[in-house]
Amino acid sequence: SAAMLRDGTAGGGGGSAAASRPVRVWCDGCYDMVHYGHSNQLRQARAMGDYLIVGVHTDEEIAKHKGPPVFTQEERYKMVQAIKWVDEIAPGAPYVTTLETLDRYNCDFCVHGDDITLTVDGKDTYEEVKAAGRYRECKRTQGVSTTDLVGRMLLMTKAHHSNIDEDLDYRKHTDNFGKGPKGHSPWTGVSQFLQTSQKIIQFASGKEPQPGDTIIYVAGAFDLFHIGHVDFLEKVHQLAEKPYIIAGLHFDQEVNRYKGKNYPIMNIHERTLSVLACRYVSEVVIGAPYAVTADLLDHFKVTLVCHGMTEVVPDKDGSDPYEEPKRRGIFQLVDSGSNLTTDLIVQRIIKNRLEFEARNQKKEAKELAVLEAMKRLEEEKH
């Protein structure tokens, strides 16, 4: 009955209570700048049970332990709720995971990545649940961290897309982010993302459109997948009884052509996973043509093409990329009600820049201190 329970239809009746009770899993965190690393943690956690509850900390709690978040708690709650492996969120979850919290939400165990989380006074926030045997670990996603993304944003250079290994400005700057005064921690810092077909399969829904589905096509960069995107996709999702949303993602070079600076912040592979993690999206076209062509519309049997209220930059030849869907009368503008753009988010983060740098150096120092202590303990054992 586990499969039934996964659809939210509780199995009851036959068998013992234990057999029919779904396994409830708990995760918690700040989920401030949600990226596919967070989504991947939640995906792995959900796979360990039948129902996933995600506790999200308040702004006040985060400010106390880490410094002020970039997004408000309301934005963060909504962002986590939009990740397709999340069954329920618990707003205002305490910063330290306690057995009391697990019991209150009727969760069997909590799942965390294999990095460390420390409280203000340097204690492991998972101490209590570990001791009770109600802690599970999942693999941390290689190739992305909030720190790295912030580093990419602060650097208005194209270094992170080029094949130049040694862009000194970039290297110099990443050093402010991922290094403390004493060397650097293995958990914070800049790393490279390597795409594999396996990762895409894990994130993809794998669902084909069904008869009666309304196939809706949206296109864009979907860079630093954020709450503005979520609001837009949610509105698009509400346009039909049975929506099947296909998101066309433009290649990095194309995005750079119409966005300039060092956009996109995330490369096409990273953007693919970020969009696939959203519960409103059924399919992604990796490297969609900038102009929405007749070929594309016919191939996917598209019923409706939507665009948000952001400016549409003309194609290279000056033409309107939405000319064909407009000609067919299937184009619709959708107001997401949100004015957040990737630009604004980058500005918010740059505004927090100094706090971020200070915060990351402190976090580094804390992580290194723990590593030192762990090393000392190991040595004392031998």
N, C-alpha and C positions, 0 to 999 in steps of 0.2 A: 504493500500500500504506500510505500515511500513515494512512488511516482505520483500517485493521486494526491498525497499530501503536498507535494511540490506545487501543485496547481492551486493550493489553498483550500481544497475540499477535504475536510478532516475525515479520516477513516474512523469509524467508531464501530460499535456493535461487536463483532466477533473478536476473539483473541483476548489476551490479557491487556491491561491498560498500557503496560510498557511497550508491547509490540505495536500498538497503534499510535503511540505518542511520537510526534515528529521530534527530531533532534534539533534543539534551538541553539544557535551559535551567536556569540557576542563579539563585536569589534568596537573599539572606540578610538577617538582621536580628535584633532583640531579640524582636519579637512579644510585647511584654509585655502591653499592654492591646489585644488584637486587636479591631479594629473593621472596618466594611465598607470603609474606605479601604485597609486592608491586603489584604483579600480581593480588592478590585478590582485592586490591583497584581498579585496572584498570578494573577488571571483573565487580565489582559493579557499577563503573561509566558508563561503556558501557551499562549496563542493564537499566540505567536511560534515555537512548536516543537511537539514531540510528547510530551515527557516533562519534567515539572518537578520539580526537586530543590530543597528549601528548607533552607538552613543556618540553624540557630537557635543563638544564642550562649549560653554558660553564665552562671549568676548571677555568677560571679567576674569574667568578662570585662566584663559589663555594669556591675558595681559599679565596676570600674576606670575605665571610660570615661564613664559617665553617672550613677552613683549606683545604689543597690540597687533591683532590680526589685520590682514589686508581687506578681508571681506567681513561683512556683518554676520552675526549668527543666523539671521533669517536667510541671507544669501547662501550661507554654508549648509543650512538644513536642506534647502531646496536642491542644492547641487548634489548632495549625497543621495537624496531621494530619487534623483534622476538616473542613478547608476543601476543598471538592470539586474544586478545580483542582490540588491538590497530589498528586503521584504518590508522593513519597518525602521523608522529612525526613532531614537530616544533623545529628544532635545535636552540640553542642559545636563548631560552626563558628567559625573564627577571626574576630575583629572586623574585621580588614582583609581584603578580598577579594583573594586573590593568584592568579596564574596556576597556581601549584602546586595550589591547592584545585580550580580548574576542571579541571585535568588529572586529579587524583586521582578526581574523580567523573565524569570523561569528559564534561564539559559543553562545549558549543560556545561559549557566551557567557553573561554574567550580565546581569540586567535590574534596573534600579533606577528609582525615581521621579525626576522632574525637580527634586528638591530637593537639598540638599547634605548629606553626612554627613562629619563631621570627627573625626579621632582626638584623643586627649588633647593632642597637641602641635600641633593645628591643621592637619594634613595631610588632603587629600582621600583618603578610604579607597579610592577606585576608580582612583587614579592609574595603577597598574601595568596593570590590565586595559584601561583606556582607551587607553594607549599601544600595546598589542598589538592593538587593534581588536576586542577581545572584550567590548565593553560596549554594551548597548542601553538606551534610555530609554523609559519609559512615562509617560503623563500622570498627574499626581498628582490624587487625587480631591478635588474642591472640596467645601467644606462640612463637613469633619470633620477633627479632629486629636486626638491623645491629650490635648494641652494643653487644647483646648476642652472635651473631655469631663470632664477633671478640674475645670475651672472650673465646669461645670454642677453637678458633684457637690458641690463645696464650698459652693455656694450653695443653701442650702435655701430657695429661693423659687420661685415659679412663673413667673418672668420669661421663661424661655426657651420657654414655651408660649403666653404671652399675646400679644396684638397690640400691646402697649404697646412702642413703639420705645425710649422713654427710661425704662428702669427704672434709676435712678441707682446703686442698690446693685450691681446686676448689672454695669453698665458699669464702675463703679469697680473691682469685683473682677476683671473680665476683664482690666483693665489690669495687674493684678499678674502675670497669667499670660502674656499675649501681648505684653508690652512690656518692653524693656530700658530702661536709663537714657537711651539716645539714640534716641528714636523707636521704631519697631517694624519687625520683620522681616516680609516678605510671607509667610513660610512658617509662622510660629507665630502663634497668635492665634485669635480667635473669628470664625467665618464661618457663613453660613446655608446649609442644605442645600436644594436644589431638586430635587424628584422629577420624573423624566420617564418616559414609558412605555418609552423606549429602555433606560434603566438597569434597569428591571424585567425586560425581555426578555433583556438580557445575563446577568442573574443567575439567571433561572428555568431549570429543567431542560427545560421544554416537553414532558415525557413524560406521556402519559395513562396511567391505570392499565390494566394488561394483564389478560386473563382469568387467574384463578389467583392474582392479587395479593390480599394481605390489606390492606384499607384501614383504617388506624389513624388516629384523630383525637386530637390533643392540643391543649389551649388554654391561653393565658396571656398575660403581658405580654412575656415573653422580652426583658426590658430589659437593655441592656448585655450582649448575648449572651455568655455566659461558660462556663467549664469545667463548672460545675454543670449547665447546660443540655445541654452536649455529653454528659456522663455519662448523663443522663436519656434523651436521644434515642437514644444508642447502645444502652442497655438495651431501650428500646421496639423498636428496630430488630431486636434479637435474638429478639423474641417470635414472629416468623413466618419462614417459608422465603423468601417473596417479599413483603417489607413495602412498602407504599406509604403513607408518612406525610404526613398533612395537618396543618399547624400553623395553628390559628386564633389570630390576633392581635387583642387587644382594642384599641379606639380609646383615644386618650390620656385622654379624659375618664373613661372607664370605669376605666382603670388607676388614675387619680388617686382615683376614688371608693373603691376597695378598698385602695390602697397609701398614700394620703395624702401628706403633705410635698410635695416637688416631683417626685414620680414621675409619669410615667416620665421618666428622664434623657434617653432618646432618643425622638424622636417616631415615629409610626406608620410613616412612610416609611422612616426609618432602620432601624427594627426589622424591617421587611419584608426589606430587603436583607441584614441580618445573618443572619436565619434562612434565607433562600434560599441563602446561601453555604455552609450546612452540608450535608455529603454525605449525611446521614441523612434529610433532608427533601425530599419530592418536590413539595409544593405548599403555598402559603400562602393562607389566607383573610384578606384585609385588612379588619379591622374586623369580627371575628366576634362574634355575639351572646354575651352573658355566659352565658346559660343555653343549654346544648346541647340544641337543640330537635329535635322529631321531623322537622320540615322539613329541618333541616340533615343529620341522620342519613340520611334517605331520599334527599335530593338527591345526596349524595356516596357513597351505598351503603356506609356505614361498618360495618365488622365488629366493631371494638373501639375503646373510648374509654379513654385512659390519663391518669392524673394522678400527679404525684410525691408525696413525703411532706410537701409544704408544706401549710399550712392552706388550706382552701377557705372563702373569705368568702361568706356567703349573698348571694343576689341582693337587689335593692332591696326586694322584697316579703317578704324573710325566707326565701324558698324555697331549696332546694338546687339549684345550677345543673346538677348531674349527675343530677337526679331521673329524667329520661327514659332515659338510657343504663342507669341502675341498674335501672329497671323492665323494660328489655329484657334484662337479664342480660348486658350487653356492657361493663360498666365494670370497670376493673382498676387497682389502685394499683401503682405501680412504684417500687421503692426504687433510686435512682440510686447509692447508696453514697457520695454526696458530700453534705456539709452546707453547701456554698457557696451563698449566696443573693446577690441583687443588694445587699441591705442590708449583708451582711458585706463585700462587695467595696468598697462605698462607705466602710465603716469602715476597711478596710485602707488605702485611698487617702488618707483624711483623716489617718490616722496618719502617712502619709508626706508630709503636706501641706507642711511646712516645707522638707523636702529637695527636694520637687518644685518649690516656688517658687524656691528657690535655684538648682536645676538649670536651670529654664527661663530664668531671667534670664541665667545663664552661657551657655546655648545661644544665646539672643538676641544677646548681646554677640559671640559667636563668629561667628554668621551675619552680623551687621552688619559686623564686621571684614573678612570675606571679600568682602562687597558693596563696601566701601570700596576694598579692594585691586583688585577687578575693575574698578571705576570708574576707578581710577588707571591701570591697565594700558590701558584703552580710550583714556583721555586722552593717554597717552604715544604711542599709535599715531598719533594724528592730528597 
